[in-house]
Amino acid sequence: MVRKKTIESVEETKLPRALIVSGGEESSFLTSTLKDRGCEVLKLDSYSLTPGRFDYIFLFDNQSLADEIYEKNLLGNGKFILVLTDSEISDSVGAKMGTRSHFRIIKIGDPAFWSLPQLGDKILRTLFSSSGSIVNLSRKSTVSLKTKKALNGKPI
């Protein structure tokens, strides 16, 4: 009588790793969202040399660190997002944009115009989309300010 042995293969999958540098409430929300979706997340309020490489890096507003973090901490096929509020793109970051794949800049404008879930969703959609390397999501106030006039018709 021949006995059959069952062979079971177990493959250990590695969780994607994400690094989030600064960003206040926006980065806290992004951290919890990524953890809920199965990522291992390291959130730093300020950057110091971080050992290891990451699949996803989110850097908020600090353009001067973009080059160093990209070179030292991004995996070869990883994705890097620089999230800017109201600042313009610096010349050094702009010059390197064309030579780097997987590097995107998102301009969100004033974070006060966004709800955290909506902003987190836009950042993640941009990360995985095939849109251009610079994405402008800035919002402007939809409230128009009118000049109040006193009884004599002159502005107050």
C-alpha atoms as one frame of an Amber mdcrd trajectory, in Angstrom:
protein
   0.000   0.000   0.000   1.349   3.375  -1.035   0.868   6.287   1.322   0.554
   9.745  -0.082   2.133  12.559   1.792   0.623  15.979   1.614   3.125  18.743
   1.154   2.076  22.154   2.277   4.051  25.179   1.214   3.947  28.311   3.267
   5.175  31.487   1.728   5.961  34.364   4.019   4.954  37.663   2.506   6.715
  40.833   3.423   4.568  43.808   4.323   5.243  46.951   2.317   7.145  49.546
   4.337   6.266  53.240   4.372   8.181  56.216   5.764   6.270  59.407   6.586
   8.278  62.501   7.508   6.500  65.398   9.311   3.073  66.564   8.148   1.068
  67.059  11.343  -2.519  65.790  11.302  -2.290  64.842   7.645   0.559  62.429
   8.283  -1.164  60.932  11.341  -4.244  60.158   9.263  -2.107  58.752   6.440
  -0.248  56.574   8.962  -3.441  55.011  10.298  -4.832  54.511   6.775  -1.681
  52.743   5.575  -1.560  50.538   8.683  -5.214  49.584   8.141  -4.317  48.576
   4.573  -1.462  46.304   5.653   1.644  48.507   5.578   4.389  48.692   8.129
   4.702  52.455   8.799   7.446  54.539  10.369   6.348  58.123  11.107   8.940
  60.741  11.984   8.280  64.328  13.037  11.717  65.280  11.742  14.187  63.356
   9.616  17.311  61.779  10.949  19.265  59.119   9.105  16.888  56.191   9.090
  18.276  52.733   8.555  16.543  50.671   5.951  14.780  51.134   2.669  11.099
  51.787   2.124   8.539  50.969  -0.552   6.720  54.272  -0.074   8.010  57.590
   1.236   5.834  60.603   2.018   7.678  63.856   2.762   5.676  66.902   3.800
   6.984  70.363   2.789  10.703  69.895   3.471  12.144  70.081  -0.035  15.727
  70.390   1.199  15.589  66.775   2.459  13.934  65.288  -0.634  17.148  64.357
  -2.446  18.831  62.781   0.591  15.769  60.760   1.613  15.150  59.619  -1.977
  18.733  58.423  -2.409  19.214  56.786   0.987  15.821  55.353   1.874  13.794
  54.508  -1.247  13.805  50.986  -2.646  14.601  50.664  -6.341  10.969  50.186
  -7.346   9.561  52.333  -4.524   7.442  55.460  -4.800   8.278  58.879  -3.364
   5.702  61.615  -2.750   6.654  65.174  -1.799   3.546  66.913  -0.463   3.706
  70.708  -0.665   1.316  73.174   0.881   1.767  76.736  -0.339   5.425  76.640
  -1.295   6.818  76.675  -4.807   9.003  73.868  -6.113  12.667  74.656  -5.459
  15.142  74.707  -8.352  17.125  71.763  -6.957  14.044  69.547  -6.646  12.701
  70.668 -10.026  16.006  69.904 -11.756  16.110  66.320 -10.491  12.455  65.566
 -11.228  13.072  64.697 -14.872  15.800  62.195 -14.087  13.871  60.240 -11.464
  11.107  57.786 -11.935   8.757  57.098  -9.058   9.064  60.688  -7.758   5.917
  62.794  -7.543   5.102  66.196  -6.140   1.597  66.937  -4.915   0.639  70.554
  -4.304  -2.301  70.561  -1.883  -2.459  74.258  -1.048  -3.852  75.140   2.366
  -4.598  71.913   4.307  -7.484  73.713   6.045  -9.492  73.390   2.811  -9.351
  69.579   3.000 -10.966  67.000   5.219  -8.373  64.463   6.379 -10.062  61.442
   4.733 -10.411  63.303   1.448  -6.789  64.474   1.443  -5.462  61.042   2.434
  -7.459  59.459  -0.376  -6.112  61.961  -2.951  -2.514  61.383  -1.834  -2.872
  57.601  -2.078  -4.639  57.784  -5.446  -1.834  59.972  -6.791   0.766  57.547
  -5.453  -0.651  54.704  -7.543  -1.886  56.662 -10.567  -0.091  57.233 -13.836
  -0.615  61.001 -13.718   2.264  63.411 -14.273   5.126  63.967 -11.886   3.607
  67.203 -10.546  -0.020  67.107  -9.467  -1.714  70.325  -8.414  -4.620  69.679
  -6.053  -4.621  73.178  -4.540  -7.990  74.460  -3.470  -9.074  78.058  -3.246
 -11.634  79.511  -0.933 -15.099  79.544  -2.452 -16.247  82.287  -0.104 -16.086
  85.696  -1.690 -15.304  88.526   0.632 -17.516  91.552   0.207 -16.623  94.953
   1.514 -18.913  96.078   4.273 -20.188  99.596   3.897 -21.178 101.972   6.616
 -24.365 103.936   6.403 -22.575 106.723   4.511 -21.494 104.327   1.727 -17.771
 104.292   2.583 -15.943 101.018   3.305 -15.420 100.205   6.949
